[in-house]
Amino acid sequence: MFMHLTHPIGSPMPAGDAGQKISRCGILMGAVCLLLLQLTSVQNSWSKTDADYYKLYAHTLVIDYKQFTCLEKLWMKESNWNPLAKNKKSSAFGIPQMLGLKEKNPMKQIDLGLKYIAHRHQTPCQAWAYWMKYKHY
């Protein structure tokens, strides 16, 4: 009577072939969906700040977790992720604290900061290591 509840379910594909059919794009999209689901599910229990959105944007550009962690630490020390942060001793401004930066849009500041890091230090972790030694990057 209840045999259908305990009867094994077969797959139309052999077990070894199923894993090969999943594309990297599919995995990436799944990860993005899980991230968005996680962010929306904690809406009432976690208060998001503007800085959290800036970090999320930066993380979409710096996908490697280790590199993003270095970037997060670097810009936390430089500006606390404040797009209006000004350095009293120089013309450094914004999230990346770039000299002479006039851009007010936080997302464009992030773009410019990452471009600078790539040009000068190659990676956020190399920029962070430089900052740890010299207290600027």
Backbone as JSON Lines, residues from 0, in Angstrom:
{"i":0,"aa":"M","n":[0.81,-1.19,0.0],"ca":[0.0,0.0,0.0],"c":[0.86,1.27,0.0]}
{"i":1,"aa":"F","n":[1.86,1.36,0.88],"ca":[2.72,2.54,0.95],"c":[4.1,2.28,0.34]}
{"i":2,"aa":"M","n":[4.19,1.34,-0.56],"ca":[5.46,0.98,-1.15],"c":[6.09,2.16,-1.91]}
{"i":3,"aa":"H","n":[5.28,3.01,-2.5],"ca":[5.83,4.14,-3.25],"c":[6.6,5.12,-2.36]}
{"i":4,"aa":"L","n":[6.35,5.11,-1.06],"ca":[7.05,6.01,-0.15],"c":[8.46,5.51,0.16]}
{"i":5,"aa":"T","n":[8.69,4.23,0.07],"ca":[9.99,3.67,0.41],"c":[10.73,3.15,-0.81]}
{"i":6,"aa":"H","n":[10.13,3.17,-1.96],"ca":[10.75,2.66,-3.18],"c":[11.81,3.66,-3.66]}
{"i":7,"aa":"P","n":[13.03,3.19,-3.97],"ca":[14.08,4.12,-4.42],"c":[13.69,4.81,-5.72]}
{"i":8,"aa":"I","n":[14.08,6.04,-5.83],"ca":[13.79,6.83,-7.02],"c":[15.01,6.78,-7.92]}
{"i":9,"aa":"G","n":[14.83,6.4,-9.16],"ca":[15.94,6.31,-10.1],"c":[16.19,7.63,-10.79]}
{"i":10,"aa":"S","n":[17.4,7.8,-11.3],"ca":[17.76,9.0,-12.04],"c":[17.9,8.64,-13.5]}
{"i":11,"aa":"P","n":[17.46,9.5,-14.42],"ca":[17.61,9.2,-15.83],"c":[19.07,9.25,-16.29]}
{"i":12,"aa":"M","n":[19.96,9.84,-15.46],"ca":[21.37,9.97,-15.78],"c":[22.19,9.08,-14.86]}
{"i":13,"aa":"P","n":[23.25,8.46,-15.34],"ca":[24.14,7.74,-14.44],"c":[24.74,8.72,-13.43]}
{"i":14,"aa":"A","n":[25.06,8.23,-12.24],"ca":[25.52,9.1,-11.15],"c":[26.73,9.93,-11.54]}
{"i":15,"aa":"G","n":[27.68,9.41,-12.26],"ca":[28.88,10.15,-12.62],"c":[28.61,11.27,-13.59]}
{"i":16,"aa":"D","n":[27.61,11.13,-14.45],"ca":[27.32,12.15,-15.46],"c":[26.59,13.36,-14.89]}
{"i":17,"aa":"A","n":[25.83,13.15,-13.82],"ca":[25.01,14.24,-13.28],"c":[25.88,15.41,-12.83]}
{"i":18,"aa":"G","n":[26.96,15.13,-12.12],"ca":[27.82,16.2,-11.62],"c":[28.51,16.96,-12.73]}
{"i":19,"aa":"Q","n":[28.78,16.3,-13.83],"ca":[29.47,16.94,-14.94],"c":[28.55,17.89,-15.69]}
{"i":20,"aa":"K","n":[27.27,17.74,-15.55],"ca":[26.32,18.56,-16.3],"c":[26.11,19.94,-15.67]}
{"i":21,"aa":"I","n":[26.52,20.1,-14.42],"ca":[26.32,21.38,-13.74],"c":[27.4,22.34,-14.22]}
{"i":22,"aa":"S","n":[27.0,23.44,-14.75],"ca":[27.97,24.41,-15.26],"c":[28.46,25.32,-14.15]}
{"i":23,"aa":"R","n":[29.6,25.91,-14.38],"ca":[30.13,26.89,-13.41],"c":[29.2,28.08,-13.28]}
{"i":24,"aa":"C","n":[28.6,28.45,-14.39],"ca":[27.66,29.58,-14.36],"c":[26.48,29.25,-13.46]}
{"i":25,"aa":"G","n":[25.99,28.03,-13.56],"ca":[24.87,27.61,-12.72],"c":[25.23,27.64,-11.25]}
{"i":26,"aa":"I","n":[26.43,27.21,-10.93],"ca":[26.89,27.23,-9.54],"c":[27.01,28.67,-9.04]}
{"i":27,"aa":"L","n":[27.58,29.54,-9.88],"ca":[27.72,30.95,-9.5],"c":[26.36,31.6,-9.28]}
{"i":28,"aa":"M","n":[25.43,31.33,-10.2],"ca":[24.09,31.91,-10.05],"c":[23.41,31.38,-8.79]}
{"i":29,"aa":"G","n":[23.62,30.1,-8.49],"ca":[23.06,29.54,-7.27],"c":[23.62,30.22,-6.03]}
{"i":30,"aa":"A","n":[24.93,30.48,-6.05],"ca":[25.56,31.15,-4.91],"c":[25.02,32.57,-4.75]}
{"i":31,"aa":"V","n":[24.84,33.27,-5.85],"ca":[24.29,34.63,-5.79],"c":[22.87,34.6,-5.24]}
{"i":32,"aa":"C","n":[22.07,33.64,-5.7],"ca":[20.69,33.52,-5.2],"c":[20.67,33.23,-3.71]}
{"i":33,"aa":"L","n":[21.57,32.34,-3.26],"ca":[21.64,32.05,-1.82],"c":[22.05,33.28,-1.02]}
{"i":34,"aa":"L","n":[22.99,34.05,-1.55],"ca":[23.42,35.26,-0.87],"c":[22.26,36.25,-0.76]}
{"i":35,"aa":"L","n":[21.55,36.45,-1.86],"ca":[20.41,37.37,-1.83],"c":[19.31,36.87,-0.9]}
{"i":36,"aa":"L","n":[19.07,35.57,-0.9],"ca":[18.08,34.99,-0.01],"c":[18.48,35.21,1.44]}
{"i":37,"aa":"Q","n":[19.77,35.02,1.73],"ca":[20.27,35.23,3.09],"c":[20.09,36.68,3.5]}
{"i":38,"aa":"L","n":[20.4,37.61,2.61],"ca":[20.26,39.03,2.94],"c":[18.81,39.42,3.19]}
{"i":39,"aa":"T","n":[17.89,38.89,2.4],"ca":[16.49,39.25,2.58],"c":[15.86,38.53,3.77]}
{"i":40,"aa":"S","n":[16.38,37.36,4.13],"ca":[15.78,36.61,5.23],"c":[16.14,37.19,6.6]}
{"i":41,"aa":"V","n":[17.2,37.97,6.66],"ca":[17.59,38.55,7.95],"c":[17.2,40.03,8.03]}
{"i":42,"aa":"Q","n":[16.32,40.44,7.17],"ca":[15.95,41.85,7.1],"c":[15.51,42.41,8.45]}
{"i":43,"aa":"N","n":[14.73,41.68,9.2],"ca":[14.22,42.2,10.47],"c":[15.19,42.01,11.62]}
{"i":44,"aa":"S","n":[16.11,41.05,11.51],"ca":[16.99,40.78,12.64],"c":[18.35,41.47,12.51]}
{"i":45,"aa":"W","n":[18.64,42.07,11.38],"ca":[19.94,42.69,11.18],"c":[19.74,44.01,10.46]}
{"i":46,"aa":"S","n":[20.19,45.05,11.06],"ca":[20.04,46.38,10.47],"c":[21.19,46.63,9.5]}
{"i":47,"aa":"K","n":[20.87,46.78,8.24],"ca":[21.89,47.03,7.23],"c":[22.19,48.53,7.16]}
{"i":48,"aa":"T","n":[23.45,48.84,7.0],"ca":[23.86,50.23,6.84],"c":[24.23,50.47,5.38]}
{"i":49,"aa":"D","n":[24.44,51.72,5.03],"ca":[24.89,52.03,3.68],"c":[26.22,51.33,3.4]}
{"i":50,"aa":"A","n":[27.09,51.3,4.41],"ca":[28.4,50.65,4.24],"c":[28.24,49.17,3.88]}
{"i":51,"aa":"D","n":[27.21,48.51,4.41],"ca":[26.98,47.1,4.06],"c":[26.67,46.95,2.57]}
{"i":52,"aa":"Y","n":[25.92,47.88,2.02],"ca":[25.62,47.85,0.59],"c":[26.86,48.14,-0.24]}
{"i":53,"aa":"Y","n":[27.71,49.06,0.22],"ca":[28.94,49.35,-0.49],"c":[29.85,48.12,-0.5]}
{"i":54,"aa":"K","n":[29.9,47.45,0.64],"ca":[30.72,46.23,0.74],"c":[30.17,45.14,-0.17]}
{"i":55,"aa":"L","n":[28.87,45.01,-0.22],"ca":[28.27,44.0,-1.09],"c":[28.59,44.31,-2.56]}
{"i":56,"aa":"Y","n":[28.52,45.57,-2.93],"ca":[28.88,45.96,-4.29],"c":[30.35,45.62,-4.57]}
{"i":57,"aa":"A","n":[31.22,45.98,-3.63],"ca":[32.65,45.69,-3.81],"c":[32.88,44.18,-3.93]}
{"i":58,"aa":"H","n":[32.13,43.41,-3.15],"ca":[32.3,41.95,-3.18],"c":[31.86,41.37,-4.52]}
{"i":59,"aa":"T","n":[30.93,42.02,-5.21],"ca":[30.55,41.53,-6.54],"c":[31.67,41.76,-7.54]}
{"i":60,"aa":"L","n":[32.54,42.71,-7.26],"ca":[33.68,43.0,-8.13],"c":[34.92,42.21,-7.73]}
{"i":61,"aa":"V","n":[35.06,41.97,-6.44],"ca":[36.19,41.19,-5.91],"c":[35.59,39.89,-5.38]}
{"i":62,"aa":"I","n":[35.5,38.91,-6.24],"ca":[34.77,37.68,-5.9],"c":[35.55,36.8,-4.94]}
{"i":63,"aa":"D","n":[36.88,36.78,-5.05],"ca":[37.7,35.95,-4.17],"c":[37.55,36.43,-2.72]}
{"i":64,"aa":"Y","n":[37.14,35.52,-1.84],"ca":[36.85,35.9,-0.45],"c":[38.07,36.47,0.26]}
{"i":65,"aa":"K","n":[39.22,35.84,0.06],"ca":[40.44,36.31,0.73],"c":[40.77,37.73,0.28]}
{"i":66,"aa":"Q","n":[40.67,37.99,-1.02],"ca":[40.97,39.32,-1.53],"c":[39.94,40.35,-1.02]}
{"i":67,"aa":"F","n":[38.68,39.94,-0.97],"ca":[37.66,40.86,-0.46],"c":[37.91,41.18,1.01]}
{"i":68,"aa":"T","n":[38.3,40.18,1.78],"ca":[38.58,40.41,3.21],"c":[39.7,41.44,3.38]}
{"i":69,"aa":"C","n":[40.73,41.34,2.54],"ca":[41.81,42.32,2.6],"c":[41.29,43.72,2.24]}
{"i":70,"aa":"L","n":[40.47,43.79,1.2],"ca":[39.9,45.08,0.8],"c":[39.03,45.66,1.91]}
{"i":71,"aa":"E","n":[38.22,44.82,2.52],"ca":[37.33,45.26,3.59],"c":[38.14,45.85,4.75]}
{"i":72,"aa":"K","n":[39.22,45.19,5.13],"ca":[40.08,45.69,6.22],"c":[40.76,46.99,5.82]}
{"i":73,"aa":"L","n":[41.26,47.04,4.59],"ca":[41.96,48.22,4.11],"c":[41.07,49.46,4.14]}
{"i":74,"aa":"W","n":[39.9,49.34,3.54],"ca":[39.03,50.51,3.48],"c":[38.33,50.8,4.81]}
{"i":75,"aa":"M","n":[38.25,49.81,5.69],"ca":[37.75,50.07,7.04],"c":[38.74,50.98,7.77]}
{"i":76,"aa":"K","n":[40.03,50.69,7.62],"ca":[41.06,51.52,8.26],"c":[41.13,52.91,7.61]}
{"i":77,"aa":"E","n":[41.01,52.95,6.29],"ca":[41.15,54.22,5.58],"c":[39.97,55.16,5.82]}
{"i":78,"aa":"S","n":[38.74,54.64,5.7],"ca":[37.58,55.55,5.73],"c":[36.38,55.03,6.5]}
{"i":79,"aa":"N","n":[36.49,53.82,7.04],"ca":[35.34,53.18,7.67],"c":[34.19,53.03,6.67]}
{"i":80,"aa":"W","n":[34.56,52.88,5.39],"ca":[33.61,52.73,4.28],"c":[32.67,53.94,4.16]}
{"i":81,"aa":"N","n":[33.15,55.11,4.56],"ca":[32.37,56.34,4.47],"c":[32.72,57.06,3.17]}
{"i":82,"aa":"P","n":[31.75,57.21,2.25],"ca":[32.04,57.86,0.98],"c":[32.3,59.36,1.1]}
{"i":83,"aa":"L","n":[32.04,59.93,2.27],"ca":[32.29,61.37,2.48],"c":[33.51,61.62,3.37]}
{"i":84,"aa":"A","n":[34.25,60.57,3.69],"ca":[35.42,60.71,4.57],"c":[36.47,61.61,3.92]}
{"i":85,"aa":"K","n":[37.0,62.53,4.72],"ca":[38.04,63.46,4.25],"c":[39.25,63.31,5.16]}
{"i":86,"aa":"N","n":[40.41,63.34,4.56],"ca":[41.65,63.29,5.32],"c":[42.06,64.72,5.65]}
{"i":87,"aa":"K","n":[42.27,65.0,6.92],"ca":[42.6,66.36,7.36],"c":[44.0,66.78,6.94]}
{"i":88,"aa":"K","n":[44.88,65.81,6.67],"ca":[46.27,66.11,6.34],"c":[46.57,66.1,4.85]}
{"i":89,"aa":"S","n":[45.6,65.72,4.03],"ca":[45.84,65.66,2.58],"c":[44.53,65.86,1.82]}
{"i":90,"aa":"S","n":[44.57,65.66,0.52],"ca":[43.36,65.8,-0.29],"c":[42.64,64.46,-0.48]}
{"i":91,"aa":"A","n":[43.03,63.44,0.3],"ca":[42.4,62.12,0.18],"c":[40.93,62.2,0.57]}
{"i":92,"aa":"F","n":[40.1,61.48,-0.21],"ca":[38.65,61.59,-0.02],"c":[37.99,60.27,-0.34]}
{"i":93,"aa":"G","n":[36.85,60.04,0.29],"ca":[35.98,58.93,-0.06],"c":[36.36,57.59,0.55]}
{"i":94,"aa":"I","n":[35.67,56.57,0.12],"ca":[35.89,55.21,0.63],"c":[37.34,54.78,0.44]}
{"i":95,"aa":"P","n":[37.92,54.95,-0.77],"ca":[39.29,54.49,-0.95],"c":[40.36,55.5,-0.48]}
{"i":96,"aa":"Q","n":[39.92,56.69,-0.05],"ca":[40.84,57.74,0.38],"c":[41.91,58.03,-0.67]}
{"i":97,"aa":"M","n":[41.46,58.25,-1.88],"ca":[42.38,58.56,-2.98],"c":[42.66,60.05,-3.01]}
{"i":98,"aa":"L","n":[43.91,60.4,-3.27],"ca":[44.31,61.79,-3.35],"c":[43.61,62.48,-4.52]}
{"i":99,"aa":"G","n":[43.04,63.64,-4.25],"ca":[42.4,64.43,-5.29],"c":[41.08,63.88,-5.8]}
{"i":100,"aa":"L","n":[40.53,62.87,-5.17],"ca":[39.27,62.28,-5.62],"c":[38.13,63.29,-5.42]}
{"i":101,"aa":"K","n":[37.36,63.51,-6.46],"ca":[36.22,64.43,-6.39],"c":[34.89,63.69,-6.5]}
{"i":102,"aa":"E","n":[34.94,62.44,-6.9],"ca":[33.72,61.64,-7.12],"c":[32.94,61.46,-5.81]}
{"i":103,"aa":"K","n":[31.65,61.75,-5.86],"ca":[30.79,61.61,-4.68],"c":[30.01,60.3,-4.67]}
{"i":104,"aa":"N","n":[29.83,59.68,-5.83],"ca":[29.07,58.43,-5.94],"c":[29.9,57.29,-5.33]}
{"i":105,"aa":"P","n":[29.4,56.65,-4.25],"ca":[30.16,55.6,-3.58],"c":[30.54,54.42,-4.49]}
{"i":106,"aa":"M","n":[29.65,54.04,-5.4],"ca":[29.94,52.92,-6.28],"c":[31.08,53.27,-7.25]}
{"i":107,"aa":"K","n":[31.07,54.49,-7.74],"ca":[32.15,54.92,-8.63],"c":[33.47,55.07,-7.85]}
{"i":108,"aa":"Q","n":[33.38,55.49,-6.58],"ca":[34.57,55.55,-5.73],"c":[35.18,54.15,-5.6]}
{"i":109,"aa":"I","n":[34.33,53.16,-5.4],"ca":[34.79,51.77,-5.27],"c":[35.46,51.33,-6.57]}
{"i":110,"aa":"D","n":[34.82,51.64,-7.69],"ca":[35.4,51.29,-9.0],"c":[36.79,51.91,-9.16]}
{"i":111,"aa":"L","n":[36.88,53.21,-8.86],"ca":[38.16,53.91,-9.0],"c":[39.21,53.38,-8.02]}
{"i":112,"aa":"G","n":[38.77,53.08,-6.79],"ca":[39.7,52.54,-5.8],"c":[40.25,51.17,-6.22]}
{"i":113,"aa":"L","n":[39.4,50.33,-6.77],"ca":[39.85,49.02,-7.22],"c":[40.79,49.14,-8.43]}
{"i":114,"aa":"K","n":[40.5,50.1,-9.29],"ca":[41.37,50.34,-10.45],"c":[42.76,50.79,-9.96]}
{"i":115,"aa":"Y","n":[42.77,51.67,-8.97],"ca":[44.04,52.14,-8.39],"c":[44.81,50.97,-7.77]}
{"i":116,"aa":"I","n":[44.11,50.15,-6.99],"ca":[44.76,49.01,-6.34],"c":[45.36,48.07,-7.39]}
{"i":117,"aa":"A","n":[44.61,47.78,-8.44],"ca":[45.1,46.89,-9.5],"c":[46.35,47.47,-10.17]}
{"i":118,"aa":"H","n":[46.35,48.8,-10.37],"ca":[47.49,49.45,-11.02],"c":[48.72,49.49,-10.12]}
{"i":119,"aa":"R","n":[48.52,49.84,-8.87],"ca":[49.66,50.07,-7.97],"c":[50.11,48.82,-7.22]}
{"i":120,"aa":"H","n":[49.15,47.98,-6.81],"ca":[49.49,46.84,-5.94],"c":[49.1,45.48,-6.52]}
{"i":121,"aa":"Q","n":[48.41,45.43,-7.6],"ca":[47.91,44.24,-8.26],"c":[46.7,43.61,-7.55]}
{"i":122,"aa":"T","n":[46.75,43.42,-6.24],"ca":[45.63,42.79,-5.52],"c":[45.33,43.56,-4.24]}
{"i":123,"aa":"P","n":[44.09,43.42,-3.73],"ca":[43.77,44.04,-2.44],"c":[44.65,43.52,-1.29]}
{"i":124,"aa":"C","n":[45.02,42.25,-1.32],"ca":[45.86,41.72,-0.23],"c":[47.27,42.31,-0.27]}
{"i":125,"aa":"Q","n":[47.78,42.58,-1.46],"ca":[49.09,43.24,-1.55],"c":[48.97,44.69,-1.09]}
{"i":126,"aa":"A","n":[47.87,45.35,-1.39],"ca":[47.64,46.72,-0.92],"c":[47.52,46.73,0.61]}
{"i":127,"aa":"W","n":[46.83,45.74,1.16],"ca":[46.66,45.64,2.62],"c":[48.02,45.39,3.29]}
{"i":128,"aa":"A","n":[48.84,44.52,2.72],"ca":[50.17,44.25,3.28],"c":[51.02,45.52,3.27]}
{"i":129,"aa":"Y","n":[50.94,46.29,2.19],"ca":[51.65,47.56,2.09],"c":[51.13,48.53,3.16]}
{"i":130,"aa":"W","n":[49.82,48.58,3.32],"ca":[49.23,49.48,4.32],"c":[49.68,49.09,5.73]}
{"i":131,"aa":"M","n":[49.74,47.8,5.99],"ca":[50.16,47.33,7.33],"c":[51.59,47.79,7.65]}
{"i":132,"aa":"K","n":[52.42,47.88,6.63],"ca":[53.82,48.29,6.84],"c":[53.99,49.81,6.9]}
{"i":133,"aa":"Y","n":[53.27,50.54,6.0],"ca":[53.5,51.98,5.87],"c":[52.33,52.86,6.32]}
{"i":134,"aa":"K","n":[51.19,52.26,6.65],"ca":[49.99,52.98,7.1],"c":[49.39,53.89,6.04]}
{"i":135,"aa":"H","n":[49.67,53.59,4.79],"ca":[49.0,54.18,3.63],"c":[49.2,53.21,2.49]}
{"i":136,"aa":"Y","n":[48.46,53.4,1.42],"ca":[48.64,52.53,0.26],"c":[48.65,53.34,-1.0]}
